[in-house]
Amino acid sequence: MSASPSSVLVVGGGVVGLACAHYLGRAGLTVTVLERDRLGSGASRGNAGEICPDLVEPLGAPGVAAKALTGVFRPDSPLWINPVPSLPLLRFLTGLGLRSTARHHGAGAAALAALAEDTFGLFEELEALGVDGGAGKDGFLFAYPSYEDAAHGLAGFRRLGAPLSPEGVLRGAALAEAEPALGPAARAGFLVERQWAVDPGQFVDTLAERLRRDGAELVEGARVTAVREGVDRVEVRTTAGTYQADAVVIAAGVWSREVCASLGVRVEVAAGKGYSFSVPAESPPKRLVHLGSAKAVLAPMGKGVRVAGTMEFDRDPDRFRQGRVEALVAAARPYLPGADWERREQEWMGPRPMTPDGLPLIGPVPGRPRVLLATGHNMLGLMLAPATGRLVAGLLTGGADPGTAARFTPARSVRLRG
């Protein structure tokens, strides 16, 4: 584009799309958000609500490929892959395997840390505007079934430079004092300081409310059927009508693949489905608890606890598998004996948009200068939403940092169809 746009369409009303709309509106653009379902559907509402910029790293760590192969044969595994093949999923898994090296992992962690660097400040600015997820700011507890497992986890976070509690590994009375709600399965653990946890549904709702007060148009039930780029305008056709603007930001999570296909563009993202549910508990944990070996999270929300976890790769982003919930129950139950596990509510599945290198796709689509992507945030969409929105606004108005923009360019995972 030769001139800065004055109007923009945001396809996707999840937390990333809403954050993009917020920063675009603050930059003076007229904004319309088009959401296929309801605001915050997809992967935005049912996650554990973690805001942890000191702990970011891509999925493709060394050894993850071997774990993925094991998961094909164990449907109750924390990482499970549907053995029924599909070409997009095979392409994604091949790319993930090639990038699961120490060099790629280190570079990806550095890039994510740079994007997340001032995350707390961005969330505090949003809090001042009434966008409030009820943040708990007491850090996270990581709990393990053995001292050896805890020491291994602690060493990994030391390598990341995480703000660890000086007490190191906690056991016995020290662990019980740090978190009285934990059961006997938790034999060791450690504290990571300064990290936050929010209620993601509350955060999405208050962000949408802020956008409406600022004059943005939010359209629900607008499933995109086609995107057409003209000389000086972009047209987006939806089931709720046709919309035009100077530019469009596609922030539709894993459904960005379908939206971009109408432009003749193939986007390499795969659905990495996470599951959660809520259970009542007499004494919920004082802070968010990571069950390191069980690969699950206990997030206190209201009078209950949200239990979240698993990574499921499947060609159908909408399919809910009850067995994955049962596996999550079996993994987490020994750590929280005070919960009523038979009274589960709000069973949920969200298809997180995963990229082979673990980094989001933020920036113009190659060959389509009026079309920007803001997707592929893997498991970090909530936390990286404000930083992504600010970067997208900068890209459209000319204020983006070139070095940051280059790290997340969609050119690395987007292909024009012949």
Protein Blocks (a to p, Z undefined) as FASTA:
>chain_A
ZZdcfbdcdehjbfklmmmmmmmmmnopacddddfbbghiajlmmmnoiacfklgccfkb
ghklmmmmmmmmmmkbfbdcdfbdcfklmmmmmmmmmmmcfklmmmmmmmmmmmmmmmmm
mmmmmmmnopaghiafebpadddfbfklmmmmmmmmmmnopacdfklpaehjlmmmmmmm
bcfklmbdcddehiacddfklmmmmmmmmmmmnopacdehiacfbdcddfkbccdddfkb
ccddfbdcddehjmlmmmmmmnopacddddddddddddddfbacfbdcddfknopacdde
hjbccddedjdddfblkbccfklmmmmmmmmmmmmmmbcfklcghiacddddddfkopac
edddehiakbccdehkljmmmmmmmmmmmmmmmmmnopacfklmmmmgcklmcccdZZ
